Amino acid sequence: MGTTTFDPVTEHERTRGVLSAALQRLARMLGEVPDLDAAAGVPDWTVGDVGAHLAAGYLAYGAAFTGESMDWEVVVPPGDRPLGERVAAVNALSVSLVGAAERARLGEIVAERGEAFLRATKGLAPDTPVPAPWLGPGVTVPLAAATGTLLGECLVHGLDIARGARRPWQVDPDEARLVIGQSMPTMMPLALNRERARGVRISFDLAVKGGPRLAVVVDDGTATVTRDAPPRRYDCRITAEPTAFLLVSFRRVPLWKVIVAGRMRAGGRRPWLASQLSRLVATP
């Protein structure tokens, strides 16, 4: 499986189009859910909670462009807290930001806020910085990463809602490829568990079938993720189907299940290190 190349502008525009379509699909499903209080596919959240979280997420990423006022000092825990702690606090608050009356039209709200983000960012370069204070003090992410992350949120939380509502929901491989390629080079280093990664030096060649290909290098408490990296020796190569890798990364499917199904395998000089990737890079 050789190194791939991509056009950042073209791929970003594709991601925007796929996000718009996924939002409409999600809105239809939310509009048809008979019981928003049903347990969702994530612990302690109802279907309505997941929808409210999505609505808050689109509002947060779009705030810098839509002019919405966000009091981050109230929303985000103070100081340089670990990412998992910061995101958990924001997630807990996010479900309360959509009141009972708004939950009655939750699908419309999610679609409206998602489309507002897309309208406000139309024509902007993929590397336009997007403020993301919930990820850390002063943190910004490229617009391409923000768009890819919002697509991932739509797809993965769409699955959570579908599981709770007993509705069908598919994550297409091409959709998963866009999330992995656009979001993960930025988000994986931010999600590194620095304590666990202290003193650890491992390099992974992550080859997603059909692309993208990522070089993930953990070096004593830091991590870099690079697309189309120059050839080098890696400790471990992970070959995975895109949807399988996305759902394993977000803890929606057990790793053992996709391995048994042949949808993910490890190779290289030290294949046994493959399990370390999910241990070092945590999904908040």
C-alpha positions as a Python dict, from the first residue, in 0.01 Angstrom:
ca = {
    (1, 'M'): (0, 0, 0),
    (2, 'G'): (189, 308, -123),
    (3, 'T'): (195, 664, -3),
    (4, 'T'): (-106, 868, -111),
    (5, 'T'): (-128, 1235, -198),
    (6, 'F'): (-425, 1466, -163),
    (7, 'D'): (-534, 1818, -248),
    (8, 'P'): (-622, 1992, 82),
    (9, 'V'): (-870, 2234, -79),
    (10, 'T'): (-1052, 1966, -277),
    (11, 'E'): (-1073, 1730, 20),
    (12, 'H'): (-1195, 2007, 248),
    (13, 'E'): (-1473, 2095, 4),
    (14, 'R'): (-1569, 1728, -21),
    (15, 'T'): (-1586, 1711, 358),
    (16, 'R'): (-1815, 2015, 366),
    (17, 'G'): (-2050, 1853, 116),
    (18, 'V'): (-2057, 1522, 301),
    (19, 'L'): (-2117, 1701, 632),
    (20, 'S'): (-2415, 1887, 486),
    (21, 'A'): (-2570, 1563, 361),
    (22, 'A'): (-2501, 1383, 691),
    (23, 'L'): (-2664, 1666, 884),
    (24, 'Q'): (-2984, 1629, 684),
    (25, 'R'): (-2981, 1254, 738),
    (26, 'L'): (-2929, 1303, 1111),
    (27, 'A'): (-3202, 1567, 1133),
    (28, 'R'): (-3453, 1333, 967),
    (29, 'M'): (-3370, 1055, 1210),
    (30, 'L'): (-3398, 1284, 1514),
    (31, 'G'): (-3730, 1411, 1386),
    (32, 'E'): (-3863, 1055, 1369),
    (33, 'V'): (-3742, 940, 1713),
    (34, 'P'): (-4051, 861, 1923),
    (35, 'D'): (-3877, 884, 2262),
    (36, 'L'): (-3593, 1130, 2318),
    (37, 'D'): (-3558, 996, 2674),
    (38, 'A'): (-3456, 651, 2552),
    (39, 'A'): (-3106, 541, 2652),
    (40, 'A'): (-2851, 617, 2379),
    (41, 'G'): (-2545, 424, 2272),
    (42, 'V'): (-2325, 611, 2522),
    (43, 'P'): (-2331, 569, 2901),
    (44, 'D'): (-2559, 798, 3103),
    (45, 'W'): (-2696, 989, 2803),
    (46, 'T'): (-3038, 973, 2644),
    (47, 'V'): (-3103, 1012, 2273),
    (48, 'G'): (-3206, 1372, 2345),
    (49, 'D'): (-2883, 1434, 2538),
    (50, 'V'): (-2675, 1321, 2240),
    (51, 'G'): (-2872, 1551, 2011),
    (52, 'A'): (-2828, 1841, 2252),
    (53, 'H'): (-2454, 1773, 2267),
    (54, 'L'): (-2434, 1786, 1888),
    (55, 'A'): (-2627, 2112, 1877),
    (56, 'A'): (-2386, 2263, 2129),
    (57, 'G'): (-2085, 2136, 1935),
    (58, 'Y'): (-2190, 2299, 1609),
    (59, 'L'): (-2259, 2622, 1797),
    (60, 'A'): (-1915, 2612, 1962),
    (61, 'Y'): (-1716, 2557, 1645),
    (62, 'G'): (-1916, 2814, 1454),
    (63, 'A'): (-1918, 3086, 1720),
    (64, 'A'): (-1604, 3259, 1594),
    (65, 'F'): (-1760, 3297, 1248),
    (66, 'T'): (-2132, 3344, 1318),
    (67, 'G'): (-2093, 3612, 1586),
    (68, 'E'): (-2258, 3398, 1856),
    (69, 'S'): (-2151, 3500, 2208),
    (70, 'M'): (-1986, 3222, 2410),
    (71, 'D'): (-1873, 3277, 2772),
    (72, 'W'): (-1589, 3025, 2769),
    (73, 'E'): (-1471, 3121, 3119),
    (74, 'V'): (-1794, 2972, 3252),
    (75, 'V'): (-1804, 2672, 3019),
    (76, 'V'): (-1441, 2552, 3026),
    (77, 'P'): (-1257, 2442, 3345),
    (78, 'P'): (-981, 2692, 3434),
    (79, 'G'): (-611, 2624, 3384),
    (80, 'D'): (-424, 2376, 3170),
    (81, 'R'): (-626, 2068, 3266),
    (82, 'P'): (-589, 1733, 3087),
    (83, 'L'): (-791, 1720, 2765),
    (84, 'G'): (-1017, 1440, 2887),
    (85, 'E'): (-1110, 1640, 3196),
    (86, 'R'): (-1178, 1956, 2997),
    (87, 'V'): (-1391, 1783, 2735),
    (88, 'A'): (-1584, 1583, 2997),
    (89, 'A'): (-1679, 1904, 3176),
    (90, 'V'): (-1788, 2072, 2853),
    (91, 'N'): (-1982, 1763, 2745),
    (92, 'A'): (-2167, 1749, 3076),
    (93, 'L'): (-2268, 2113, 3040),
    (94, 'S'): (-2356, 2087, 2672),
    (95, 'V'): (-2656, 1863, 2728),
    (96, 'S'): (-2818, 2132, 2944),
    (97, 'L'): (-2782, 2408, 2685),
    (98, 'V'): (-3087, 2292, 2489),
    (99, 'G'): (-3408, 2332, 2687),
    (100, 'A'): (-3718, 2112, 2682),
    (101, 'A'): (-3901, 2326, 2428),
    (102, 'E'): (-3603, 2317, 2191),
    (103, 'R'): (-3566, 1942, 2228),
    (104, 'A'): (-3906, 1906, 2066),
    (105, 'R'): (-3743, 2027, 1744),
    (106, 'L'): (-3395, 1892, 1808),
    (107, 'G'): (-3338, 1764, 1455),
    (108, 'E'): (-3410, 2107, 1309),
    (109, 'I'): (-3179, 2278, 1559),
    (110, 'V'): (-2887, 2044, 1488),
    (111, 'A'): (-2930, 2094, 1112),
    (112, 'E'): (-2968, 2473, 1148),
    (113, 'R'): (-2654, 2510, 1357),
    (114, 'G'): (-2454, 2277, 1136),
    (115, 'E'): (-2558, 2463, 824),
    (116, 'A'): (-2484, 2796, 996),
    (117, 'F'): (-2126, 2675, 1050),
    (118, 'L'): (-2099, 2574, 685),
    (119, 'R'): (-2241, 2904, 558),
    (120, 'A'): (-2016, 3112, 783),
    (121, 'T'): (-1701, 2924, 677),
    (122, 'K'): (-1780, 2900, 306),
    (123, 'G'): (-1484, 2997, 90),
    (124, 'L'): (-1236, 3009, 379),
    (125, 'A'): (-901, 2833, 340),
    (126, 'P'): (-867, 2488, 502),
    (127, 'D'): (-589, 2619, 728),
    (128, 'T'): (-799, 2908, 866),
    (129, 'P'): (-756, 2896, 1247),
    (130, 'V'): (-1065, 2811, 1451),
    (131, 'P'): (-1060, 2894, 1825),
    (132, 'A'): (-1115, 2580, 2034),
    (133, 'P'): (-1067, 2682, 2400),
    (134, 'W'): (-1232, 2363, 2525),
    (135, 'L'): (-924, 2179, 2392),
    (136, 'G'): (-683, 2397, 2591),
    (137, 'P'): (-598, 2761, 2669),
    (138, 'G'): (-542, 2950, 2346),
    (139, 'V'): (-578, 2640, 2128),
    (140, 'T'): (-686, 2682, 1768),
    (141, 'V'): (-736, 2412, 1507),
    (142, 'P'): (-736, 2441, 1126),
    (143, 'L'): (-1079, 2480, 970),
    (144, 'A'): (-1028, 2152, 783),
    (145, 'A'): (-979, 1973, 1117),
    (146, 'A'): (-1283, 2144, 1269),
    (147, 'T'): (-1499, 2045, 971),
    (148, 'G'): (-1370, 1688, 978),
    (149, 'T'): (-1431, 1670, 1353),
    (150, 'L'): (-1790, 1790, 1314),
    (151, 'L'): (-1844, 1527, 1047),
    (152, 'G'): (-1706, 1264, 1284),
    (153, 'E'): (-1936, 1388, 1560),
    (154, 'C'): (-2233, 1362, 1325),
    (155, 'L'): (-2147, 1010, 1211),
    (156, 'V'): (-2048, 861, 1547),
    (157, 'H'): (-2320, 1028, 1754),
    (158, 'G'): (-2566, 948, 1476),
    (159, 'L'): (-2482, 585, 1547),
    (160, 'D'): (-2538, 645, 1921),
    (161, 'I'): (-2881, 793, 1852),
    (162, 'A'): (-2970, 515, 1608),
    (163, 'R'): (-2877, 247, 1859),
    (164, 'G'): (-3098, 410, 2124),
    (165, 'A'): (-3385, 468, 1884),
    (166, 'R'): (-3345, 130, 1714),
    (167, 'R'): (-3302, 292, 1374),
    (168, 'P'): (-3062, 205, 1091),
    (169, 'W'): (-2750, 419, 1054),
    (170, 'Q'): (-2456, 355, 826),
    (171, 'V'): (-2108, 506, 835),
    (172, 'D'): (-1985, 490, 477),
    (173, 'P'): (-1613, 412, 424),
    (174, 'D'): (-1565, 731, 220),
    (175, 'E'): (-1718, 934, 503),
    (176, 'A'): (-1485, 768, 754),
    (177, 'R'): (-1182, 837, 532),
    (178, 'L'): (-1262, 1207, 533),
    (179, 'V'): (-1288, 1218, 913),
    (180, 'I'): (-960, 1030, 955),
    (181, 'G'): (-771, 1240, 702),
    (182, 'Q'): (-911, 1581, 793),
    (183, 'S'): (-948, 1554, 1170),
    (184, 'M'): (-703, 1304, 1312),
    (185, 'P'): (-369, 1465, 1215),
    (186, 'T'): (-470, 1757, 1439),
    (187, 'M'): (-683, 1589, 1703),
    (188, 'M'): (-472, 1281, 1782),
    (189, 'P'): (-174, 1482, 1916),
    (190, 'L'): (-411, 1692, 2127),
    (191, 'A'): (-567, 1375, 2269),
    (192, 'L'): (-233, 1220, 2366),
    (193, 'N'): (-221, 1103, 2727),
    (194, 'R'): (100, 1280, 2819),
    (195, 'E'): (155, 1089, 3142),
    (196, 'R'): (129, 752, 2971),
    (197, 'A'): (343, 874, 2682),
    (198, 'R'): (625, 998, 2902),
    (199, 'G'): (941, 808, 2816),
    (200, 'V'): (763, 623, 2532),
    (201, 'R'): (905, 628, 2178),
    (202, 'I'): (695, 444, 1918),
    (203, 'S'): (627, 507, 1551),
    (204, 'F'): (314, 378, 1378),
    (205, 'D'): (241, 354, 1007),
    (206, 'L'): (-138, 381, 992),
    (207, 'A'): (-249, 265, 648),
    (208, 'V'): (-624, 311, 598),
    (209, 'K'): (-752, 107, 306),
    (210, 'G'): (-823, 346, 20),
    (211, 'G'): (-640, 623, 211),
    (212, 'P'): (-537, 825, 398),
    (213, 'R'): (-199, 710, 530),
    (214, 'L'): (-76, 863, 855),
    (215, 'A'): (260, 854, 1030),
    (216, 'V'): (193, 860, 1405),
    (217, 'V'): (508, 924, 1609),
    (218, 'V'): (502, 929, 1990),
    (219, 'D'): (818, 1072, 2143),
    (220, 'D'): (848, 1112, 2521),
    (221, 'G'): (517, 1281, 2599),
    (222, 'T'): (452, 1439, 2261),
    (223, 'A'): (298, 1314, 1938),
    (224, 'T'): (295, 1415, 1574),
    (225, 'V'): (65, 1285, 1302),
    (226, 'T'): (168, 1345, 942),
    (227, 'R'): (-7, 1269, 614),
    (228, 'D'): (200, 1155, 318),
    (229, 'A'): (512, 1132, 533),
    (230, 'P'): (845, 1050, 365),
    (231, 'P'): (945, 680, 381),
    (232, 'R'): (1098, 569, 712),
    (233, 'R'): (1119, 265, 935),
    (234, 'Y'): (824, 219, 1166),
    (235, 'D'): (789, 7, 1476),
    (236, 'C'): (438, -103, 1388),
    (237, 'R'): (214, -91, 1084),
    (238, 'I'): (-163, -89, 1130),
    (239, 'T'): (-376, -166, 826),
    (240, 'A'): (-746, -98, 874),
    (241, 'E'): (-1073, -52, 696),
    (242, 'P'): (-1178, 313, 740),
    (243, 'T'): (-1513, 261, 913),
    (244, 'A'): (-1365, 0, 1146),
    (245, 'F'): (-1079, 227, 1246),
    (246, 'L'): (-1311, 523, 1307),
    (247, 'L'): (-1548, 325, 1529),
    (248, 'V'): (-1266, 158, 1722),
    (249, 'S'): (-1102, 497, 1774),
    (250, 'F'): (-1423, 630, 1929),
    (251, 'R'): (-1476, 313, 2136),
    (252, 'R'): (-1798, 226, 1954),
    (253, 'V'): (-1676, -117, 1842),
    (254, 'P'): (-1439, -342, 2041),
    (255, 'L'): (-1092, -382, 1892),
    (256, 'W'): (-1106, -761, 1918),
    (257, 'K'): (-1421, -774, 1707),
    (258, 'V'): (-1272, -593, 1407),
    (259, 'I'): (-952, -798, 1434),
    (260, 'V'): (-1148, -1125, 1432),
    (261, 'A'): (-1347, -999, 1133),
    (262, 'G'): (-1024, -923, 947),
    (263, 'R'): (-1098, -551, 926),
    (264, 'M'): (-780, -447, 1107),
    (265, 'R'): (-439, -609, 1136),
    (266, 'A'): (-95, -525, 1266),
    (267, 'G'): (246, -586, 1110),
    (268, 'G'): (594, -441, 1094),
    (269, 'R'): (892, -499, 1322),
    (270, 'R'): (691, -487, 1647),
    (271, 'P'): (328, -565, 1563),
    (272, 'W'): (237, -628, 1927),
    (273, 'L'): (262, -252, 1989),
    (274, 'A'): (-58, -186, 1791),
    (275, 'S'): (-272, -196, 2104),
    (276, 'Q'): (-64, 86, 2252),
    (277, 'L'): (-207, 338, 2006),
    (278, 'S'): (-553, 343, 2166),
    (279, 'R'): (-395, 341, 2513),
    (280, 'L'): (-178, 646, 2437),
    (281, 'V'): (-424, 845, 2227),
    (282, 'A'): (-749, 853, 2422),
    (283, 'T'): (-1088, 950, 2289),
    (284, 'P'): (-1237, 1200, 2537),
}
